[in-house]
Structures are given as C-alpha cells and as structure tokens.
Amino acid sequence: MKKGIVLFGLLCICLTAAPVWASKKTIEQADLVAQIRPVRLAIVYEPPEWGDSGNPLSDAQVVSRFSTIIYSRTRMRALLPLYRLAGYQGTALQYLTALDRIAAPNAAYASPDGQNTYCSENDRLFDADSDTVNMDKGDFCEIQDAIVAGEQGGDNCLREYPDICLDESFFLHQQDGSRYVRGSGSRMSYRPNPASPAYRAYLVKRALREINGGVEIDWDGTERPHPASGATDIYLDNLELSWDKFVREGDLPPREFASSEAYAAAVALLVDQVHDGLPANTRRTVPLWANLISDPGEGDSWQIFIANNSLEGAFMEDFLLDWGRGAYDPAFALTQLEKVENWVQSGRKIVLVSQGDRDRGEDVFAREALYAFAASLLVTDGVDVAFKYDNYTDETGEGRSEHYNEYYEYPENLYRLGYPTSGRIGSATNPYVFQRKFQCGVVKVDLVSGRSQVSMTPCYPTITPLPAEEDSTEAAVLTGELTSKTTKNHATADKKK
C-alpha cells in the first residue's frame, strides 16, 4: 500500500492515493494548534477505528483530530469521560431519534384492535436502545397502557410525567388506522406524531433529562437515578422535511396530514418547542441540532429554522456524494454548497458527511474523499464546520450501509490552512469551478469533474518536533498491518503567530 509521509518540520507533504496514518505522534504534536485547521473532523455514532482494521483510535488520537462527537447515551457515558481526561474540549452531541422511532417490543399493538390492548407482562420488560426517547425499561408499555386506560375512562397520564396525558394521537397512522411499523427485532418501532402536544412535551422532557439528569421508573414502580449523559448539545436524528420517506418505504402518507407541506410545518413546530424547552440564557447553553432529511427542494427548506432561530446546528449526510454512487451532478452539488454556506453564514454549525464506497476502487475512494473535504473548505467560516468521510458499501451482500466506525485519514485532513481570507470565488469561465484562499493555502474544487486540490504554504510555526531518529509507528489504515519506521523531523524558525 502506498503511504504519504507528513514531515511537519519542513511542511513538506507527499501526496498519494492512500489514507495516511504516518508518524501519528508527530501529527498529534503538530496539531496542538487545533484552531488553525478550518475544518475539523467529526465522530458519527460509532467509535472510530483505523479503516476496516478493527484497531481503535486512542483517546489521544481522538483529541488531536476531532472537534465534534455524536453518540447515543450509552456511548456518551462510556467514552466522553475518557476523551475529556485526554484533553478533549470539543462539542459532544447526544442523539435521540425524533420522528421515526418509538421503540416497541413487537407489532402486536399496531392494528386498531391492538391499539386498545394492554401490554403483556413480558412486553413490560422491554428495554429499548439508548438512542430512543423511550429508552427506559417499561417505557413503551407505560405509553401504551396510558392510551388504553384513557380509552376506557381511566387515568391516561404518565407516572413519570403526570402533566403529560396521552391518547392515540401520540402516534402516526396509515390510511387504514394502523400505526406505522418500522424495522424488526430490537429495532422495531412505531412512528410518533410530530403534531401531538403530548409527544412534543415528552420529547422535551427526555432531552432535558439527558442534560440535567433525572430518574427512571420501571413498570413496577422501582426508581433509579438517570445521571446526565455529559453531552453539551442535543441532536435530533432523522427530522423529515417532507413525507417522502413514507413513500420511499412503500407506505401511503399519514392520514393525520392533508399534504407534505402540512407535515413539514408540524415538524418545524416540534423543533420550536424542543428548542424553547432547553436551557438558554443570553448565549445558548444547550444548543439543538438536527439531521434534516427528506428535503423536498434542496433549496431554502432549511430557512425556516434560521428564521425561527430554532436550531443551532445541522447534519447533512450526503454532502456532494450520492450514497456511494459517486459525485452528484454539478447543479445539485452547487445547490448543496449554497445551502450549507447560507447556514454557516447565519452563525450556525454543521456536520457534513460524505458517502464514498471503497468497492469502487481505492483511487476513486481517495479522490472522492479529497473532493468532498475540499468542498467543505469552500463553505467553512474556519470554526463551525466538521467533516466525516464514510465507506458506504455492501459488506454483507444485503445492500449498502454506513460504516461509521471506519476512519480514513488523508494528509489534507490535517493541513493547517488557517482561517479563510476570501469567500468562495467562482471561475469566470465555468460556473461550477471554485477556489478559496486561506491564510496558509488555497483550495480549488471542480464540481463537473469531481476533482479538487488543497495546497498549503508554510506560514505557521511547527510545534517542537519529536527528537530526530525516534521510532514511530506507521499503520496501514486499509489492512491494519503494522510496520516499524524511523521518521526524521526538522524544526523551523518561523515565529509567526
């Protein structure tokens, strides 16, 4: 496998087609001036490993590379304290699935008859994943039984939240009156109704509990503490801006809404209520993020969240690359760039994820990684953009899927370009070719060819290097193979701050 060696003392970069894990100690040491990397990297859902080797990054390696972490509660509580101990000072987003998952033990309660059935004793022990709002053991059945009790004239309010009282409008329904069922096994779920006041209130309280801590109450009344997760921000996953996802999954639109626009309006109001329910003062103390999907126009559909000031951050999961099938056409790519640029210029943060596919060839995979990363440099303000490159491939023969645990590193990811000194500059002859200047380099991106160039000039001092001739470990990211290598480092006398 070809490797690129980063000699920070000379600021000499040898570009190759393969991801780099070269002289990791040197990289981490030179990257202490983290703020002059205008796009940092993001951990998305899974702890990072070097390629598909199964070798995890150390806590120190996480600290030196990443500015943003998105984890479920379980991973957040297990890993964030270790990152903090190693010096991590970045953002920690805890994600909750907001619109497509009220976790359920099975489909028995989806039909109109099932909706009026109390939970079985066995189902009351159901314990959901920690990315769902109803994550505690017995939560689903507390919801289900409150609805049934209300239908029968009894108490339909939740024991943990007696001010939240339920009826069947808590869920979304197909045209025949049955609840939508998604997934199977431990990932089976029903869809909540974004227009339901009860669901909105429930989501707010569960988000607050992750920040402030609280209690868990089992079906039998047993209480135990629910410590705060340690997250700094709340991230709502899969916020749909239309009902297109229903149609793609083979369903008819929900009977609660007359149009896709009405559904999107309800989602926007849900976001408003969650945002208003999180702690805030003159500066936002608990920022709210969302993964905005099923975008009907790819144009100004995010504008409502800017106008309402209801989101501090966004997540785009298909930036510039079409889910492992290569680059989007230039017109669509430009629309994405303009949307992200507008979002960042409004003072908001964003995580950009681009989906490559190694099965299309290592050279293609590397080229698309640079193309997408370079495009993120076109729209950053130097602070508020984070990037993740994913291997969206078919590993099992059952179709493509994300591999968010895999981390692929390229020299350009660690370039210390400084802050941007210009905006996105268009070509005079081609509307899809752009460049941008930074304190320490230039970025060029061609949306037609899907190619790019990131050039760095030596204008920042290097950190004092490791002693010359010190052995370092160089790992092949793609294979996990370890070799011993001697790396020479050369200090510079550049004093510029």
C-alpha positions in Angstrom: 0.0 0.0 0.0 1.3 3.5 -0.8 1.8 5.8 2.1 2.2 9.6 2.4 4.7 10.9 4.9 4.0 14.2 6.7 7.2 16.0 7.7 5.9 18.8 9.7 9.3 20.4 10.3 9.7 21.1 6.5 5.9 21.4 5.9 6.5 19.1 3.0 3.5 16.9 2.1 4.0 13.9 -0.2 0.6 13.3 -1.7 -0.5 9.8 -2.5 -3.8 8.0 -3.2 -4.0 6.1 0.1 -5.1 7.3 3.5 -2.3 8.1 5.9 -1.5 7.1 9.4 2.0 8.3 9.3 4.0 9.4 12.3 0.9 9.7 14.4 2.8 11.1 17.4 4.2 13.9 15.2 0.8 14.6 13.7 -0.7 14.9 17.2 2.1 17.1 18.5 1.9 19.4 15.5 -1.9 19.6 15.7 -1.9 21.2 19.2 -2.8 24.5 17.4 -6.1 23.0 16.5 -7.9 26.2 15.8 -6.0 26.8 12.5 -7.5 23.7 10.9 -10.5 25.4 9.3 -12.5 22.2 9.0 -12.1 19.7 11.8 -13.4 16.1 11.8 -16.5 14.5 13.4 -17.1 11.2 15.0 -20.6 10.0 14.0 -22.4 7.4 16.0 -19.6 4.8 16.3 -16.1 5.0 18.0 -13.5 5.4 15.2 -11.2 2.6 14.1 -8.4 2.8 11.5 -10.1 1.9 8.3 -11.6 -1.6 8.5 -8.7 -2.9 10.6 -10.7 -3.1 13.8 -7.9 -1.1 15.5 -9.5 1.8 17.5 -8.0 5.2 17.7 -6.6 6.0 21.1 -8.2 8.7 23.3 -5.2 11.0 22.5 -5.7 10.4 18.7 -9.4 11.3 19.1 -8.5 14.5 20.9 -6.0 15.6 18.2 -8.3 15.0 15.2 -11.9 15.6 16.2 -13.9 18.6 17.2 -17.4 17.1 17.2 -18.8 13.8 18.6 -22.2 12.4 18.0 -23.1 9.5 20.3 -26.0 7.7 21.9 -26.4 8.0 25.6 -24.7 4.7 26.3 -21.6 5.5 24.3 -21.5 9.1 25.5 -21.4 8.0 29.2 -18.8 5.3 28.4 -16.4 7.2 26.2 -16.8 11.0 26.7 -15.2 10.9 30.2 -12.1 9.2 28.7 -11.9 11.8 25.9 -12.2 14.6 28.4 -9.5 13.1 30.6 -7.2 13.0 27.5 -7.9 16.7 26.8 -11.0 16.8 24.6 -12.7 20.2 24.6 -14.9 19.9 21.7 -18.7 19.5 21.2 -20.5 16.4 22.4 -23.9 15.8 20.8 -26.2 13.2 22.2 -28.6 11.9 19.6 -32.2 11.0 20.0 -34.3 9.6 17.2 -37.1 12.1 17.0 -39.6 11.1 14.3 -39.2 7.5 13.2 -38.7 5.6 16.4 -40.9 5.0 19.4 -39.2 1.7 20.2 -41.7 -1.2 20.5 -41.3 -4.9 21.6 -43.3 -6.1 18.6 -46.0 -5.2 16.1 -48.9 -6.5 18.2 -50.1 -3.0 19.2 -50.1 -1.5 15.7 -53.6 -2.6 14.4 -56.7 -0.8 15.5 -57.5 -3.8 17.8 -54.0 -3.9 19.2 -54.1 -0.2 20.0 -56.8 -1.0 22.6 -54.8 -3.8 24.2 -52.9 -3.6 27.5 -49.3 -4.7 27.3 -48.4 -8.3 28.2 -46.3 -9.0 31.3 -43.4 -10.0 29.1 -43.6 -6.8 27.0 -43.5 -4.7 30.1 -39.9 -5.8 30.5 -38.9 -4.4 27.1 -35.8 -2.3 27.3 -35.1 -0.1 24.3 -31.9 1.3 22.8 -30.4 4.4 24.3 -30.9 6.5 21.1 -34.7 6.4 21.5 -36.8 8.8 23.6 -38.5 5.9 25.3 -35.2 4.2 26.3 -36.1 3.0 29.9 -37.3 -0.5 30.6 -41.1 -0.4 30.5 -41.4 2.9 28.8 -43.2 1.6 25.8 -45.8 -0.1 27.9 -46.3 2.9 30.1 -47.2 4.8 26.9 -49.4 2.0 25.5 -51.3 1.4 28.8 -51.9 5.0 29.4 -53.6 5.3 26.0 -55.7 2.2 26.6 -56.7 3.4 30.1 -57.8 6.7 28.7 -59.9 5.0 26.1 -61.6 3.1 28.9 -62.2 6.2 31.0 -59.2 5.7 33.3 -56.0 7.7 34.1 -54.2 8.3 30.9 -51.3 10.4 32.3 -47.7 9.2 32.6 -46.4 8.2 36.0 -43.1 9.9 35.5 -44.7 13.0 33.9 -48.2 13.4 35.3 -48.7 16.6 33.3 -48.4 14.5 30.1 -51.7 12.7 29.3 -52.0 10.5 26.2 -54.4 9.3 23.6 -53.9 7.6 20.3 -52.9 10.8 18.5 -49.5 10.3 20.1 -48.7 8.0 17.1 -49.0 8.5 13.3 -51.4 6.3 11.4 -51.7 4.8 8.0 -54.8 5.3 6.0 -56.4 2.1 7.5 -55.9 3.4 11.0 -53.0 1.2 12.0 -49.8 2.6 13.4 -46.7 2.7 11.1 -44.3 -0.1 12.0 -40.7 0.2 11.1 -37.8 -2.2 11.5 -37.8 -5.6 13.2 -36.4 -7.3 16.3 -34.7 -4.9 18.7 -35.0 -2.1 16.2 -38.8 -2.3 15.7 -40.6 0.9 16.3 -43.8 2.9 15.8 -43.8 6.5 14.4 -44.7 9.3 16.7 -46.9 12.2 15.6 -45.0 15.5 15.3 -48.2 17.4 15.8 -49.1 15.7 19.1 -48.7 18.1 22.1 -48.1 15.1 24.3 -45.3 13.7 22.1 -43.7 17.2 21.9 -43.8 17.6 25.7 -42.4 14.1 26.1 -39.5 14.7 23.8 -38.7 17.9 25.6 -38.6 16.3 29.0 -36.5 13.4 27.7 -34.0 15.7 26.1 -33.8 17.8 29.3 -33.2 14.6 31.4 -30.1 13.9 29.3 -28.7 17.3 30.2 -29.8 17.6 33.8 -30.2 14.0 34.9 -33.4 12.6 36.5 -34.9 9.3 37.4 -36.1 6.2 35.7 -39.3 4.5 36.8 -39.8 0.8 36.0 -43.2 -0.6 35.3 -43.3 -2.0 38.9 -42.6 1.5 40.3 -38.9 0.9 41.0 -37.0 4.1 40.8 -33.3 4.6 40.0 -31.2 7.6 39.1 -30.7 8.6 35.5 -27.4 10.6 35.5 -26.8 13.3 33.0 -25.1 11.9 29.9 -22.4 14.6 29.8 -23.5 15.8 26.4 -23.1 19.5 25.6 -25.7 19.6 22.8 -28.9 17.7 21.9 -29.1 16.2 18.3 -32.5 15.1 16.9 -31.9 12.4 14.3 -34.0 12.0 11.1 -36.1 15.1 11.2 -38.1 14.8 7.9 -38.9 17.9 5.9 -41.5 16.1 3.8 -43.4 12.8 3.8 -41.2 11.5 1.0 -39.7 8.9 3.3 -43.1 7.3 3.9 -43.5 6.9 0.1 -39.9 5.6 -0.4 -40.6 2.9 2.2 -43.7 1.8 0.3 -46.3 3.4 2.6 -49.1 5.8 1.9 -48.8 9.2 3.6 -50.2 9.5 7.1 -53.8 10.2 7.5 -53.2 13.0 10.0 -51.9 15.4 7.4 -53.5 16.7 4.2 -50.2 17.5 2.5 -46.5 17.0 2.7 -46.2 20.7 3.5 -48.5 20.3 6.5 -46.4 17.5 7.8 -43.2 19.7 7.4 -44.9 22.5 9.2 -45.7 20.2 12.2 -42.0 19.1 12.2 -40.9 22.8 12.3 -43.2 23.4 15.3 -41.9 20.4 17.1 -38.4 21.7 16.7 -39.5 25.1 18.0 -41.0 23.5 21.2 -37.9 21.4 21.9 -35.7 24.4 21.3 -37.7 26.5 23.7 -37.7 23.8 26.3 -33.9 23.5 26.5 -31.9 25.7 28.9 -30.8 29.1 27.5 -29.7 32.5 28.6 -28.1 35.3 26.6 -26.0 32.6 24.9 -27.4 29.2 24.1 -26.3 26.9 26.9 -27.7 23.7 25.3 -27.6 24.0 21.5 -30.1 22.0 19.5 -29.0 20.2 16.3 -30.9 18.1 13.8 -30.3 15.7 11.0 -32.6 17.3 8.3 -33.7 14.6 5.8 -36.3 14.1 3.1 -35.6 17.6 1.9 -38.2 18.3 -0.9 -36.3 21.1 -2.6 -32.7 21.2 -1.6 -33.2 24.9 -1.7 -34.5 27.1 1.0 -36.1 24.4 3.1 -33.7 25.0 6.0 -34.6 28.7 6.0 -37.5 28.2 8.4 -35.0 27.0 11.2 -32.9 30.1 10.6 -35.9 32.4 10.6 -37.4 30.8 13.7 -33.9 30.6 15.4 -34.8 27.1 16.4 -31.6 25.2 15.5 -28.0 25.9 16.3 -26.6 23.1 14.2 -27.5 20.8 11.3 -26.3 17.5 9.9 -26.1 16.7 6.2 -25.5 13.0 5.5 -24.9 13.1 1.7 -22.7 16.1 1.1 -21.6 16.2 -2.5 -21.6 12.4 -2.9 -24.6 10.3 -3.8 -24.5 7.5 -1.2 -21.6 5.5 -2.6 -22.5 6.1 -6.3 -20.1 9.0 -6.9 -20.4 12.7 -7.1 -23.8 14.4 -7.5 -24.3 16.3 -10.7 -22.8 19.8 -10.6 -26.1 21.7 -10.4 -27.3 19.7 -7.4 -23.8 19.9 -5.8 -23.9 23.7 -6.1 -27.3 23.9 -4.5 -25.9 21.9 -1.6 -22.9 24.2 -1.3 -25.1 27.3 -1.3 -27.4 25.8 1.3 -24.5 25.0 3.7 -22.9 28.3 3.0 -26.1 30.2 3.9 -26.5 28.1 7.1 -22.9 28.7 8.3 -23.1 32.4 7.4 -26.2 32.7 9.7 -24.0 31.8 12.6 -24.8 28.1 12.8 -22.8 24.9 13.0 -22.9 21.9 10.7 -21.5 18.4 10.4 -21.0 17.3 6.8 -20.9 13.6 6.0 -19.9 12.3 2.5 -20.5 8.8 1.4 -17.8 7.1 -0.7 -17.5 3.4 -1.5 -14.2 1.5 -1.4 -15.6 -1.2 -3.6 -15.4 1.3 -6.4 -11.6 1.2 -6.1 -9.1 2.8 -3.8 -8.1 5.5 -6.2 -11.7 6.6 -6.6 -12.4 6.3 -2.9 -9.4 8.6 -2.2 -10.2 11.1 -4.9 -13.8 11.4 -3.7 -12.6 11.8 -0.1 -10.4 14.8 -1.1 -13.2 16.3 -3.3 -15.7 16.3 -0.6 -13.3 17.5 2.1 -12.1 20.3 -0.2 -15.7 21.3 -0.8 -16.3 21.6 2.9 -13.4 24.1 3.0 -15.3 26.2 0.4 -18.1 26.9 2.9 -16.4 26.9 6.3 -16.1 30.0 8.5 -13.0 28.5 10.0 -14.8 27.3 13.1 -18.2 25.8 12.7 -17.9 23.1 10.1 -16.9 19.5 10.9 -16.5 16.7 8.3 -16.8 12.9 8.2 -15.9 10.6 5.3 -17.8 7.3 5.3 -17.4 4.0 3.5 -21.0 3.4 2.3 -20.5 -0.1 0.9 -22.1 -3.5 0.7 -20.2 -5.7 3.1 -22.7 -8.5 3.7 -24.4 -8.9 0.3 -27.6 -7.4 1.7 -27.1 -3.9 0.3 -25.0 -0.8 1.0 -24.9 0.6 4.5 -22.9 3.1 6.6 -19.7 2.1 8.2 -19.3 5.0 10.6 -16.8 3.1 12.8 -14.2 3.3 9.9 -11.9 6.3 9.9 -9.9 7.1 6.8 -7.2 9.8 7.1 -5.7 11.7 4.3 -2.9 14.4 4.5 -5.3 17.2 3.6 -7.5 16.4 6.6 -4.6 17.7 8.8 -3.5 20.7 6.8 -3.3 23.8 9.0 -4.6 26.3 6.4 -5.5 29.0 8.9 -8.7 31.0 8.6 -10.3 31.8 5.2 -9.2 35.1 3.7 -11.8 35.1 0.9 -15.2 33.8 0.2 -16.0 31.1 -2.4 -14.6 32.5 -5.7 -16.2 31.4 -8.9 -14.4 30.9 -12.2 -15.0 33.4 -14.9 -15.4 30.7 -17.5 -17.1 27.8 -15.6 -20.0 28.3 -13.1 -19.1 25.0 -11.3 -15.4 25.7 -10.6 -14.4 27.5 -7.4 -11.4 28.4 -5.3 -10.9 29.9 -1.9 -8.0 31.5 -0.2 -6.8 30.8 3.4 -4.1 32.3 5.5 -1.8 29.4 4.6 -3.1 27.9 1.4 -5.6 27.7 -1.5 -8.5 25.3 -2.2 -9.8 24.5 -5.7 -12.9 22.4 -6.5 -14.4 21.4 -9.8 -18.0 20.2 -9.4 -18.0 19.0 -13.0 -15.1 16.6 -12.9 -15.4 15.8 -9.2 -11.7 16.8 -8.6 -10.1 19.1 -6.3 -6.8 20.5 -5.0 -5.8 21.6 -1.5 -2.4 23.5 -1.4 -0.7 24.6 1.8 2.1 27.2 2.3 4.3 27.3 5.3 3.1 30.3 7.4 2.5 28.9 10.9 5.3 27.6 13.2 5.5 23.9 13.8 5.4 22.7 17.3 8.7 21.5 18.7 9.2 18.2 16.9 10.0 14.8 18.4 13.7 14.0 18.7 15.3 13.0 15.4 15.6 9.3 14.7 12.8 8.5 17.2 11.0 5.4 16.1 7.3 5.9 15.2 4.6 3.5 14.3 3.1 3.7 10.8 -0.1 1.7 10.3 -1.7 0.7 7.1 -5.2 2.1 7.5 -6.8 -0.3 5.0 -5.2 -3.5 6.2 -4.3 -2.9 9.9 -0.8 -4.1 9.1 1.8 -2.6 11.5 5.4 -1.8 10.5 8.3 0.0 12.3 9.6 3.1 10.7 12.2 5.8 11.6 11.0 9.4 10.9 13.3 12.4 10.9 11.8 15.7 12.0 13.2 19.2 11.2 12.3 22.3 13.2 11.6 25.6 11.6 12.3 29.1 13.0 9.1 30.7 11.7 7.8 32.9 14.6 4.5 34.0 13.0 1.5 33.5 15.4 
